[in-house]
């Protein structure tokens, strides 16, 4: 199958540590050799003892072998389980790290490219399936085929005819029946996996919209939606279980036929003398432990489509991420303060057939400036930030920091940029740990200073455990404004020279928004600030305003200049900051720029 030629998740780890794998297969094989040997020596001992041997030494060797095989079987089985599970758990641990790293390569656009339910299915189902692939398919199947070879050779030493008969009967169990199981289960497992994937997606979406289900009084519909796929999966599994029962019954009948054939053969070939007759029961009893070894192969092979489907999902993810991955450039380091950020005739589109989102976009930001990016939704404001971060690469043009291309500074990216978006995520851990996400080496005093800078120190001090207080899932213990301020504390403690803001006040009330922006401007002193916003609240603090439209800069300049000279900007400003105007003609007050150039405040 084509899956094995493009695999990144199975073969690389199966080839890893071949010596340990060989040991696992050897221990599994020797376990069943001991089990068969135990039954063989027990049968011989029973037969020999039944004839009242003249001396205890006549059965001494069978007694010792019975004891040895009896001790060896559980010992080797325990060792095989320890080694196999240790190997598999180590591999699965690496697989989880690989999955995280694969997803992290596309972290900036993960919500756009992958559905939440799909990612959840990979984390919960697909990796578990790979774990079972090793434990329930690879290991027992290899051991069963090795035992097939061992038994065929061992019996062939004494009787090639009996060996041929056993070989053919075992072929039915190890080849024909597994192929029938695979043909029967192939489509059914694909259907179950598809339904399971739809279930993850539906339940995830329903959970995210749980409030709307309740508000619209459609809770029953929510329950029916969630339980529908469960019922379909349960119905499909009933048919699968019914087939498995019939299949196992057929395997047991083949073993019964084998036992009958051995009994008949022993009666015909092993009764010529009493010494040979002692082996008749031994030969027959030695077959019984092979049932446990061989019966699992059919189920293991039947589940292969389930595992290959999981491999398909993971390999498809790898290929999608690799196709979007930006090849790294030769890296260098930026020394000294930020002097300038330049967008030099930058154009960008997401694909060759997509329209240009930015068209010959040029912008120069001096070090320490505060620049506000405005414009309607979908005009590329957030794209400008992503290009500056290096998450996207321009179709044409250059983006330079102090004359160095941004893609040559990616190794230094965490040291250069602090980023606050619309809904910064808070992890279900302590306040201190959430703040230290920006600077893991920060001590408690630095954390407290950062919290004080964003005016959260009093709130945190009133909590029972202070900075060690958990914030609950997604910061549920805090209000919206407190969550944004806690995320801002990450930037404060990090002390990056460039701060990027992507509508950080969205969803906040005007008073909280004004306070948060005042804190941002306070902590961003002497830093370069690029701020994407739809609101003109706090715009008087900006050194430069950029209004984007149709991929171009439609307006650019200092807020006070634009207010005086651009009627469109003046109208937008009056509409957005109308709460400042009391209706008595006092108008808008742009203090910072009007004072700095000697003009009177605009009134």
Helices and strands as residue ranges (DSSP letters): G 2-6, H 11-14, H 18-50, G 56-59, H 60-105, G 107-109, H 110-113, H 116-121, I 122-126, H 127-132, I 133-138, H 139-158, H 160-171, I 172-176, H 177-208, H 210-215, H 219-269, H 274-277, H 280-285, H 289-302, H 304-324, E 340-348, E 358-366, E 370-375, H 381-389, E 396-401, E 404-405, G 406-408, G 410-412, H 413-416, E 417-420, H 431-435, H 444-453, H 457-461, G 466-468, G 473-475, H 480-494, E 498-502, H 510-523, E 528-532, G 539-541, E 544-549, E 552-557, H 559-565, H 567-576, H 591-596
